[in-house]
Amino acid sequence: MKMESTTVVVLGAGESGRAACELLLSRGAQVVLRDSKTSESLRRLAQDMAGRGVRVELGASEEIKTALPALDYGVISPGIDPSSALVRGNGRSSVDFGN
């Protein structure tokens, strides 16, 4: 599936979030990676991903509909609580998380 004209948010920068970013980049999507944490290892990851064209938001706490109003799809990593601020607002946004 080609995704050149789509923007996808990936919530969670852990192992599965990084894998999702890799797959989406390989399909041509514009990727936004968000995580509420700001550890040193995540900052290194952010530098690497930003160098590959990913928009990275560490320490993210705003609802998706406020922070990122123009998204097509979303991927929620298994470690992300669906009721967290990173996800809240999805019911009123146009982001498709497949739920």
N, C-alpha and C positions, 0 to 999 in steps of 0.2 A: 504494500500500500504506500503510494507516494503521498507526501504531506507538505509539499513545497509552499502552499498558500495557507498553511494553518499555523496557529500559535498555540502551544501546549504548555500548561503549567504543571510542574512536577513538585509535589509537596513532600518534603523529606529528602535530605541529602545523605541518607545512609546508603548501604550497599544496593538495595533495590532501586532507590531513587537515582543513584548514579547509573545503574544499568538501564533504567528507563531513558535517561538523558542520552546515553550512547545510542540506543535504538532509534530514538526520535531524530537525533542528528543525522544518523545514517539514512533516514527516510526523507531528509530535507526540511524537517519542521523547524520553526523558530521556537526555541525552548526557554522557559523561565523556570529556574530552580529556586524554590523557597524553603527555608527552614527557620524555625524559631530560635535555634541555638546559634552560638557564635564562637565555638571552640577554635583553637589554633589549627587543628586538623581540618576543620570545615573552611577556615580562611584559606588554607593551602589548596583545598579542593576548588574553592571559589575562583582562585587565581587561574587554575588549570582550565576550568570550565569556561570562564570569561574569555580566555585566550582562544577558545574554540567557538566563540560566538554565542555562548549561553548567557542570558541575563541572570545574575545570581543575587538573591536577596536573603542575607543572613540576618537573624534577629527580627524576622518578620512577625508582626503581630496584628496587622490590619486584616479585616475581612477581605476576601478575594474581590468581591464586587466593588469595593472601595479602592483597593490598591491596584488591581489589574482588570479594568473594565472591558478590555477588548481581547478576550480569549476564546478559543474554539473548543478545546478539550482540556481535561485535567487527569492527572494520575496521582492517586493518593498512596503513598508508601504504607506498608503494613503497620509500621510503628506510629503512625499519625492517628490521633484520636479524631474520629469524624465530627465530634462536637467542638473541636478546638477552634480558636480564632482564625487559624489558617484556612479552615474549611467553611466556617459559618458564612452565611449569606449566599451560598450556592443555590439554595432554593429560589432565590429571587434574581439570580444572575443567569447568563446564557451559557455558562461553562458546563459542558457535558462530562460528568465523571462516570458515566455508565451505570448510574444507580437509579 
